Amino acid sequence: MQLSMRWLHDFVEDIPVGNREFAERLTMTGSKVEGWEEEGSELKKVVVGKILEITPHPNADKLQVCQLDVGSGTPLQIVTGAKNVAVGDLVPVALDGSHLHGGVKIKKGKLRGVESNGMLCSVAELGITTHDFPYAIEDGIFILQEDCRVGQDIREAIGYNDTVFEFEITSNRPDCLSVIGLARETAVSFDKPLKLHTPAVKGGHGDVNDLLKVRVEAPDLCARYCARVVKNVRVKPSPRWMRERLRASGVRPINNIVDITNYVMLEYGQPMHAFDQKYLKEQQIVVRRAKEGETIVTLDGVERRLSPDMLVIADQEKPSAVAGVMGGEFSGIMDDTNTIVFESACFAGPSVRITAKKLGMRTDSSARFEKGLDPQNCIPALERACELVELLDAGDVCDGIIDVNNSCGERRKLALESDWINRFLGISISEEEMAQILQKLDFEVKDGVVSVPSFRADIEHKADVAEEIARFYGYDKIPTTLVRGSAQGKLTEEQKFERMVNGTMQALGYSEIMTYSFISPKFYDKIGLPSDSPLRRSVTIANPLGEDTSIMRTIALPSLCEALSRNYLNRNLSAALYEVATEYIPKESDNELPIEKQSLVMGAYGEKADFFTLKGAVEELLDKARVFDYDVQPASDEYAFHPGRCAHLLKEGKVFGVIGELHPQVLENYELGVRACAAVLDFNALFALSDPTRQYQPLPKFPAVTRDLAFVCDDEIPVLKLKRSIAAAAGNRLEKVTLFDVYKGKQVAEGKKSVAFNLVLRSADGTLKDEDADAIVKKVRKALTDLGAELRS
């Protein structure tokens, strides 16, 4: 929205600040200023001159030598090739060292041997057009018909010196897409009175009901439709003051009738249209939905196909305009127009927006309608247009207004809860002060109740009322306080834990994947899930994209297998993937939302991917997660895993994960031609089992003693059981025990295995002697002998 300061001063006088302060104040009160521009600011040293004498150029037939009075006391000589100048004409004169539109600089010089001390200017060289000054010509010198004086700055002489501010208006404030709306904001911002004008129309040239009938057949899309008739229309250029304001607002002046509709749209924020009555069959206007296959040629000359969801303004036979968007080719003002119909209506915003988008034409009118306008503004805007018709002698206004009103004229009412507002904003002002701010904005306040003006449809809640008070109380006056009851801006412990898991997995060489939470029921068959498993009971999506995405997964393993398969089928030689995936466990009642739990799924295939590398990755993760003293036990009943190469992870007897190679049938189902291993860990259980406490240990003062021990034992004895027996026997002097070899071969009997451990022994009290270390080793040997393990010779 572009705002002319000259126009603004009609409503708010004596604004006591400069341009920058004005922009800052309006921005701080909620009307964001994008910038401002002074019209004609690039014109420098261009003045009004009067031609005193014209003589032929002695050396050029097409040039003339002019003597001009530019107010300096001495005639100025300028050579020109223009033929439309005469003695006595007032013209724009660019002096030596002047600047013109487009950055053109003028300096004195000689033309064919004759001195020329400047240049006579056309409208284009001043940065204006013949629309701004209809009496001017495009291809000649601008002969001024303005009331101006010799030597006067050209900007002042032609009114090209307004200051224009550009505002960014948010979609919830269509009232500010008008001069009056921004004037109201300005008046309250600077605590100045707002001078509003009530239009007055004389009329007296017949009855509108004898000349026009209006019928609204789509009241859901047209809240209000108002019309007045003007006879004996006299189409001519608008006066200079109107052309100046339209130009400053970015609108091209055309003629007095069209300019009046644009002027009222800018002043009141109410789009208007003027129909030529002779093109309205049977003098009727019908506001209806378009018919299937109906077309209209709009004012831009393009034929557009309409659909039944579009609103049109029609006569008895065909559409005359697309409601709220653009008129038809015969709805405009022509040279022979005699009688016009002024339309002022309120159309449904969503309808106008959809129509404009479908037709590919967004206009100033549709941009306003689509934001939702005030139906109560239709009559004042219509009256203002007719008042301007009489003021500009553009026609004879008929008596009466046709008003089809389908709107509700009641004001929305909200309680003025001053205590709540003070707490909400963190301020302390009286209810009277709040009421004064609101009343300046045209709110009515009585007995603690706020009546919202009809043009403020965005005020729906007491928080909106509080915002209005905060805007004009001053955001800069509100002290900085912590918002009560709000969460602190930091990660939760669970979020920190998840970030640690992600970082650890990526450090281990696993790439994160993100899969869909909705899957196909067939996925359960591909991983071999038993038909009677409770995991098959899933949440069914009411409007799925297709059968392959029709249910919410209860287990994330199929999604991981799909990702591994996709990589393998795309000829990736190896892959290591993981996901912290959400699973959805339905409750007993279908009306209740499912339980959402997270699982960490990880899988790999390739040359180095086997059960033990996966187990090592899981152990590293558990170590980083500070999950200690867990058990690893063989498992043979996991449907998706190889029965001889699978293990459960347990803590205090409860399973929180499973690791192993995928079942050969699962590999076949997913077209994986290599061995693949996977792990499924209960993420929520991991977080619960994580030990957050960290105990400081000083650096050791005394050297360590190491011993390597190799034992032969039954193949079925888990290494973890041996390791724990060593730790229990060695006591607190055992610093670390590490498995470094497992051997099966010719030197070891059938059904046996050789297991070798490295023991690191250290005493906190002094240097550990050999005899002390040997005593510890003796206890370890006895403990493992009791388990059936013999020291290997």
N, C-alpha and C positions, 0 to 999 in steps of 0.2 A: 504494500500500500504506500503510494507516494502522497505526501501531505504538503500542500502549499502553505507557507507561513502567512502569506497575504490573505489567503482564504481563512486560515485559522483565526486570524485577528478579528474576523467578523463575530466570532463567538467568545473569544478570550482576549481581552485587551491587556496591554502593559505587562507582557511577560518580562520579568526583570533580569534576564540572564542572556548570555551569548549562546551561540550555536552549540558549542561543546557542552556547556553546563545544561542546556536544554536536553540534549541527547542523553547525557548521563542520568538526569533526574527521571526522564520518562522510562529509560531502561530499568532503573532501580525500582520503579513502581509497576513494572510488569509489561510495558509496551516497548519491546526491544527495537532500538534504532540501529539499523545496519550502516547508515551513513547519511551524509547530506551533501548537497551540491548547490552552488550559487549559479543561477542561470547566467549564461553569457560571460562567465568568469574568464574565459580565454580571450575575450575581446578587450584589447587595450589600445588607448589613444585613437578611438574611433568616435567621431563627433558628428553633430548635425551641421551641414554646410548649405549655404544658399548661393545658387549660381547667379553671378552678376553679369557675366559676359561670355559669349561663345564665339570663337573665331576659327576659321579653317586652319588646319596644320599646313605650314608652308611647304613641307616636303613629303606629305602623305595624304592622298585623297580620302582615305577611310578614317582618319583621325581628326579629332577636334581639340582645340586648346580652350580650357575653361578657366575663368577667373572666379574664385569663390570666396565668400565671407565665412570664416570659421570661428569668428568671435575673437580673433587675435588683434584686430585693428588694422592689419595689413592683408590685402587680398592674396589668396594662395593660388598658384598656377598648377593645374593638373591636366595632363593629356589623357584623353579617353577615346575609345573607339565606339562607345554607345551612341545610338541614334535617337533614344527615347527621352533625352534630356532637353530642357528648354530654360531660357532665362527666367529667373524667379522660382525655379523648383528648389525644394528642400530635399537634400540627398545625404546618405551616410558617407562620410569622408574618412578614409584611413590615412592618418598623418604619417610623416616620416618616423620610422621606428615602431610602427603599430603592429599588433598581432590580430589575425583573423581566425575564423573557425578552421579547425584542422591543423593548427600550428603554423599557418602561413604568416610570414613576416614581410612587411612592406618597408622599402627604403626609397628615398628620392634618387632620381637619376635622370637620364636623357632618353627621349624616344625620338628617333630620327632627327637628332640634333636639337630638339627643344626640351628644355628642363621641365620635369614633372615632379612635384613635391608630395606625391601621395597617390591615392587611388579612390575612385568612386565605386561603391559596393552594391552588389546585388543581394537578394534575400539569402541565397545559398552561402554566400561568403560571410554572412552573419550567423549562420547556423540555424536559420529558420526557413519556413516554407510558405508557399502561397496559401496554404490552409490557415496559417496564422494571420496572414494579411491578404484577404481575398482580392483586394484591388491591385496588388502588385503583380508584376509579370515575372516569369521564370528566367527569360533570356535577355534581361535588360537591367538597367540600374533601378534600384528601389527608390521610387519617387514617394516621399513621405506625405501622407495626408493627416498625420497626427498633429495634435496641438502641442507643438514643441518650439524651442527657441534655438537660434543660431549659437553654435559652440557647445550646446548641451551634449553630455555623454549619451551615446546612442542607446545604451542599455536602458537608461532612465527614460529617454524619449519614446521608446517603443514598448516600455513595460517589460523588458527582457532582463529583469534584475531581481526576480523572486528567489527565495531560498526554499529548496525542496528537500524534505526529509523522507528517507525510505525506511519503512517499518516492516519488521517480520511479525506478522499476525498469526498467532496459533489458531488451530482449527476450532477450538472451543470458544473463540471470541469473534464471531462474525459481526458483532456490533461495532467492532473497531475497524472494520473494512469501510469506514465512512469518516467524513470530516467531523460530523457531530460526535461520533463515538470517541475519536481521538481528542476532540476538543473537551469532552467531558473528563477524560483521563488527565488532560493538561490542567484543566481548571482545579481539579482536586489535588494534583501534584504540587501546584504552586499556590494553593489556597486562594484562588481568584474566582470571582463570580462567573457563572456560565450564562451567556446571553443567548437564549433560544428564541427563534422566531416562529410565531404561529401563522401559517399561510392564510391569506384572505383572498377569496375569489368573488368577483362581482357577478359573473354570469349574466343571465337575462336574455339569452338568445335561443330560446326554445327548451323543450323538455327532453332529457336524454332517453326516457322510456318510449318516446315516439320515434326515435332513430335507431335504437339498438335493443336486442334481447340477448340475455346470457343464460346458458344452461350448463351446470356442472354435473356431468354423469359419472365422474370418478372422484367423489368427495374424500376418499382415503388418500389420494395423491394431490389434492388441491385443498388446503385448509381455508383459503380465502381467495376470492377473485373480485376485484373492483375495477370499474371502468367509468370513464367520462368521455363526452363527445365534444369536439371543437370544430366549428364550421368556419367557412370562409378563410381557410388557412392561407397565410401569406409567407411562402418559403423564401428565405433570404439569409445572408450571412448573419451570424450572431454578433452582438456587440463585442468590442475589444476586451472588456473585463471578463466576459465569459470565456472567450477564446484563450485568454491568458491563463485562466485557472484550469481549463481542460488541458492545455499544453503542459503546464507544470505537473499535472497529474498523470501524464503519459498517454493522454487521449487526444486523437487528432480531431480538430473541429471540422464539421462537414456543412451543416446548415442549422438554422435556428431550431427546428423541430427535433432533429436527431440530437443536437447538442443539449437540448433541454432534458431529454431522457438520460443522456450520459451524465449531465450535471447533477440531476436528482439522484442517480445511482451512486455517484461519488459523495454527495452531501449527506444523503440519508442511508446509504447502504442498501437501498431497495432497487433492484433491477426493474426497468420499465420497458415497454415496447409501444410503438405507435403504429397502428394499422391504418391503411388507406381504406376508408369505408366502402368505396365503390367495388372493391374486390371481395367484400363479404357478402356472399349470396344471401338474399332475403334479410339482410341486415341482422344476422344472427351470429353469435359466438357460442360454440359448443366445446366444452373442456371434457375430453374423453380419451380413452385409450385408443391407440392406433389399431387399425384393422389389419388382418393378416395379408401380407403382400402389398400394403399401401406404400406409396412413395411420395416424396416431396423434394422439390428443388429449392435449396436454401439460398439465403442472400448472397452466398459466395459462388453461386452458379453451379453447384454440384448436386446431382440427383442422389438422394439417399433413400435406402430401403428401410422401412420402419417395421417394428414387430409389436405384438399386442401388449408387451410390458412397458411400452413407451407412451408417455402422455403427450398429446398434441392439442393445439388450439385450432379448431376447425370451424368452417361455416356449415351450411346444410349439405355441401357436396364433398368437400376435400379439406385436408389440413392446410392451415395458413401459417403455422409455426410449430416448431418443436418446443414444447413448454420448458421454459427456463434455460434454453440453450441458444437457439437462433431462429429468426423469422424466416418465412418463405420468400421466394423471389418477388412476389407481388404484394408482400406485406409492408414493404418499406415506403419511404416518402419520396415522391417523384415531383417533377416540375409542375405537373398538372394536378397534383393532389389538392382537393378542395375541402374534404371533410375527413377528420381522423378520429380514431378511437385510442385513447390512452389506456393502456392496461397496467394495473398494479396488482400483483398476485403473490401468493405464498405457496410454492410447490414443495412437495416432499423431497428432502435432501437426498436420500438414497436413490430415489427414482431418477432425479436429475443427474446424479453422479454416474449411475449405470448407463443411462441413455447417452450421455456425453462420451463415455468411454467406448461404447459399442459403435457410435457413429464417428469416433475419432476426431471430435471437435470440442475443445475445452475453451470456453469464452469467459470474459469477465463476469457475465451473468451467471453461468453455470458454476463458476468458482465460488460465488456467494451463496447461491441456492443450496449447493451440496453440503454446506456447513450448517444449514438449518437457520432460517430467518424468522423474524418476529411477525406474526400475522397482524399484530396491532399497528405495525408500521406502514401498512399498505395505504390506508386513507390519508395520513399526513403527507406521504410522498406524492400521492396522486394530486392532492390539493396544492402542493408546492409546484408541481409541473404546470398545473393550470394557472397558478398565480404568475409563473414566469411567462406563460403564453401571453397573458394580458400585459405584463410589464414590458415585453419585447414587441408588443403589437403584432404577434404572430398569428392571431386568429380570434374568433369569437367563441367564448366558452358557453356551452349549454348548461341549463340548470339541472341539478340532481346528480346523484351517484348511484350506479348499480353496484350493489354489494352483496355477493353470495358468500356468507360467512359460515364455515363449518368448523371454526376453531373454538376453543374454550378460552374465554376472556378472563378467567379467574387467576389471580396471582398465587404463586406458591408461597406458603407461609412456613417459617422455621422459628424455633425458639432461640432467643438471644441469651445463651448461657454464658454470661460474662466470666464466671469462675472457671468454667471448663476451658474457655478460650484463653484465659490468662495462663492456666497450667499447660495447655497445649502449645502455646507459643513461647512460654518462658518469660512472660512480661507481667507487668502489674499496672493496668490502667482501669479507669472507672467505666461503668456501663454507659454513662452519659457521653464520655469521649468516644466510645465505640459507636454509639448511636449517631454522633455528629459525623463521623467518617462515612458511615453507611448512607446517611441522608444526603450527603453531597454526591453520592453515586446514584441517586434516585431511588434508593431503597426507602421503604416506609417502616418506621420503628414506633410501635405503640404498645404499651403494657407488656414489654418484654417479648414481643412477637415481631419478627422481621417479615415484611411483605416484599418479595423479590420482584423487581420490574420485569415485564414481559420480554424485554430484549436480553435478559441474562438467563437463558435456559441452562447454562452451565452450573448454576448455583442450586445444588440438590441436597447438600448435607451441611451440618453445622461446621464441619472442617472447611467448606468452601467459604462460609461467612468469616471464619477465622483468617483465611487467606486474604480476603478483601481488607480486613482490618490491618493485617501485617504489612500489606503492600504500601499502605499510606501512613501507617504509624512509622514505618521505616525499618527495613531489614537491618540497616546498619546500627539501629538503636537497640536491637534485641541482643541481650548479653549471651555470650558463648557458654552453654551449659551442656552437660552430658544428658542425653536423652534417657529418661527413666524407663526401665523395663526392657531396654533393648539388649540384644546379644552383643558381646564384644567381638570386634572384627579380627578373629583369629581362627586357626584350624582347630577342630575338635580332636580329641585323642584318637578317635577312630579314623579321621581323615589323615592324621599324621601316620598312623599305622599303615593305612593303604598306600600312602606315598612311599613309605619305607619298603613295602612289599614290591611296588612297581620298580623302585630303584634297584633292589636286590635282584629281581628277575632279569632286568635288562643287563645288569652287570654280569650275570651268569650266561648271557648270550641268547636270552629268549626275547622274542619280539612280541609286543602287545597286539592283540587283535580285539575288535569290537564287533560282535555278532548280534543278529536280531534276537529279541526276546520271544518273538512269535515264530513257531516252527510248524512242521507238518506232523500229523499223528504217525506217519510212516517212519519218522526218525526213530521212534522207540523200537520198531521192529529191526532196524538196521544195527542197533547196538545190542540186540538180543534181550531186551527187557521182558521178563516173564509177563504173560497175559494177565495174571492175577495180581501183579504188583500195584500197590496203591499209588505209585508214581505215574501210572497211566491215567489217573483221574486228573484232568487238566481243566483250566479255565478256558472256555470256548469264546472266541471273539465274535461279537454280534455282527459286525460288518467287515469280515476279513478281506484282504486284497485278493485272496485265492485260497485254494485248498492247502497249498504249501506253506501258508502263513495263517492258519486258522485257529491255532491254540497257543496258549502261553506255556513255555517250557517249565517242567518241574525238575529237570536235570540238564546241566549245561554240556555234558560230555558229547552229545551228538553234534552240537555246534562246533566244538573243537575238532571233531573228526571230519566234519565237512571242510573246515579250513585246511587241515592236513591233506585231505584228498585233493582239494583244488590246487594246492601247491605241487603235489606229486604229479597230477595230470598235466600241469603246466611245465613239467620237466625240471623242476627245482630238485637238485640232487640231495639236498638236506633242508630240514626246517625245524625250528624250535620255537614254539608259540605258546602264549599264555593269555588268560583273560580272568579278570575279577568279574564274574558274571552273576547276574541276578536271576534267581529261580523263583517261581510263583507256585506256592503250595495252597490249593483251595481249602477252604474251611467246610464244615459240615453243611452249612446253609449256603445255597447258591446266591443268596441275596447279600452275603457278606463279602467284603473285599478279601482277596487272598493274602496269605502271609508271604512277604517278600524276604528272601534270605539270599546271601551271597556265597558263592563258592569260587575257590581258586582252582581253575583247570589249567593244566599244562601238558604239553605233549611234544614229542620229537620223533623224527626218523632220520636215517642217514648212517654214514660209516661209523661215527662215534656215538651213536644214540643206542643205548641198551639199558637194561634194568638198572645196572649199577651206576651209570652216569646220571640217570634220572634220580636214583636214590640219593646220590651225592649232592645233587642240586637241591633236593627237598631238605636234606640235612643241613645244608648251608643256610637255606631260608629259615628253617626252624631255629638255627643258632642265632641268626640276625633278629628273629622275632622274639628271642629269649624264651623259647619253649623248651624246657629241660625235662629229663627223667621220663621220657616217653618210651613206649615199647614198640618194637617192630615184630609182627608175627605173620607167619605164612598164612595165606588165604586161598581157598580153592572154590569158594562159592560166589565169586563176583562174576556176574553174567557177561560183562563186556571184556573181561581180562582172561589171559591164558591161565588155566588152573594151576600150573606148576611154576609160574613166574609172576606171582602176585603177592602182595603183603598188605596187611592193615597197619595203620599207625594208631596206637592207643595211648590214652592218658587216664590213669586211675580206672582202668577197665573199660573206658568208653572209646569207641572208634571215632576218630575225627578226620581220617583220610585213608585213601587207598592208592597204592602205586603198583605198576606192573606193566607187562607187555600186553598189547591189545590181542584179543582172541583172534585166531586165524579166520574164523567166519566173519568177524567184524571187519578185518582187513579186506576180505573178499567183497563184502557188501559195499565198502567205500572205495573199491578199486585201488587199494594200496598194495603195490607189488613188492614191498619190503617190510621188514619188521618195524613196528612202531610201538613206542611206550607212552604211557600217559599217567597222570596223577590227578586225583580229585580231592581237594582239601576243603573242609568246612571253614570258610573265611571267618564267620562270626565266632566259631569255637576257637580258632587260632587267636583272635583278638582277646577273647576271654581268658585263654590259657597263658597269654603273654605275661611275663613277670616284669613289671615296670621298674622294680627296685634295682639299683646298681650299687655295688659295694666296692669301695676303693681298696686296692691292694698295693702296698709299696713295692718298689723294685727289690729283687732278692739281693741280699748282702753276701751270701755264701754260694760257692759253686755247686753245680748239680752233678749227680752220678747217674749214668745211663746203663741199662742192661737190656740185652736182646734175648728174648725167650721164644722158643718154638715148641709147640705142643702138637701131638697127634691125638685126634678125637674122632668120635663118630660123626659122620657127615651131617646127621640130623641136628646136632647141637648148634644152636645159633651162636654166631660170633659175639653178639651183644651179651648173651648170658655169660660167656667166658670173660668178657671185658668187665662186666659188673662184679664178677667173682674176684677178679684181680684187684679192682678198686677197694672192695670190702676187706680183702686180706692185707693189702699194703698199708691201709690206714692213711693218716693225714700227711705222711711224708711222701706220698705219691703225688707228684705234681701233674703228670700227664701220662696217659697210656694210649699208644697209637698202633693200630693194625697196619702192618706193612707188607704182609704176604699171606696168601692162601694157595696151597699147592695140592694137587691131586695127580698122581702118576705112578711110575714103576716103583719108586722107592717107598711108596705108601700103600698099605694094604687096601684091598677092595672094600668100599664102604667107609673108608677113613679119609681124613683130610689133615693136612699140616697147616697150622695157623701160627703165624709169628707176630709177636708184639714187641714194641719198643717202650720201655719204662723209663721215665725221667723222675729221679728221686732227689729230694732236697730237704734240708732241715732249716727251719727258721732260727734255730738257736746257735748253730755253729756248723763247721764243715763236717759233712757226713763221711764217716770212716767206712773203709771197705767192709769190715766185719758187720757194721750196722746195715749196710746195703745187702750183704749176703743173708742176713737174718730176715730181711723183708722178702727177698727172693724165695727163701725157704718156705715162708708162710704162703706165698703165692703158689708155689709148686704143690703144697699140700692141698690148698683149696681147689685147684684144678684137678688134682688126682681124685679128690672126692667126687668130682663131676664126671670122671671117666676119662680125663685127658692126661696123657703121659708126656713127660719131657722128651723131645725128640733127640736121639743120640746122633 
